[in-house]
Amino acid sequence: MKLLSVAIPSYNAQDYVTKAVESLLPGGDEIEILVVDDGSKDNTPAMADELERLHPGLVRAVHKENGGHGDAVMAGLRAATGLYFKVVDADDWADAEALPRVMETLRGFSAPGGTIDMLISNYIYDKVGATHKHVVHYRGALPQGRVFGWDEAKRFRKGQYILMHSVIYRRQLLLDCGLNLPKHTFYVDELYVYQPLPMVKRMYYLDADFYHYFIGREDQSVHEDVMIRRIDQALLVNRTLVDETDLKALEPPPLRRYALSYLEIVTTVSSVLLLKAGTPEHLQKKEALWAYIRKEKPEVYQILRHRLLGRLLHLPGSFGRRVAVAGYRIAQKIFGFN
């Protein structure tokens, strides 16, 4: 069994995938790199096969029909054999200095009965054209240097959310939690991180800048205009997160607090994008999202609706919409997200 399996979902990624793979090769024989070709139409399939040929025993090409990012992640999970599992998108890469520290840490948690459920590390917004690279870390929110549980987690600051970029899960936990990401849907990385959290009991935070998140391309899924065009997919993920939010299952209180905060920011982003689009259809979708939360999870609705962000999002009229969007713009500047 390998120590770590890394799935690289790859759709038309011929310009990026080699860099992603090569950034992980220094992990040596303990790492398994799965290049998941998601029905690409460019040279990605041939490149995946060539990378496997060049690095036998380290790289495996997994070919499948196109099913979207989440389906590629699931294909990688099914093919993986490692004790731990990580997703690296094809246009991102691992940090050369941090990778040995990550592997050493995982090695220390490889003995039977001594495994952890989730390793958390930092990630870097490698934004196109930006001279300052914003680093998301978890200092102050999570203990360092030891295994801990949710009961020891402190309050996360805004922008300090645990994303796919920052987590390595124990592979069996992902299988046991019933993770099943929807096909042909963007933004499922939110579900990938969120759904397993109630099963996570043993965590370790490594204060290392491990993941480089390449951001800022015009065609990128998180580009604001692209997100508005794909808003129905974002709303599907948002509603699924609502369905997954069981306040009774979210124990201890720090886990419940974190989960609600994360759901709040996802719902805020969905709502602001709909307000920014501003058409009657988009405004109706924003109202429908909040009506869904009120109907399906009334306790969650009461919490989110009466927090500051919930109140801002419901300010009346065009002026209220401008205030909400302006607040979002300020948050973008402060926290560096796209």
Secondary structure, DSSP 8 states (H G I E B T S, - for coil): --SEEEEEEESS-TTTHHHHHHHHGGGGGGEEEEEEEES-SSSHHHHHHHHHHHSTTTEEEEEE----HHHHHHHHHHH--SSEEEE--TT-EE-TTHHHHHHHHHHHT-STT---SEEEEEEEEEETT-SS-EEE--BTTB--SS-B-GGG-----TT----GGGEEEEHHHHHHTT----TT-S-THHHHHHTTGGG---EEEEEEEEEEEEE--TT-TTSHHHHHHTHHHHHHHHHHHHHH--TTTS-SHHHHHHHHHHHHHHHHHHHHHHHHH--HHHHHHHHHHHHHHHHH-HHHHHHHHTSHHHHHHT--HHHHHHHHHHHHHHHHHHH---
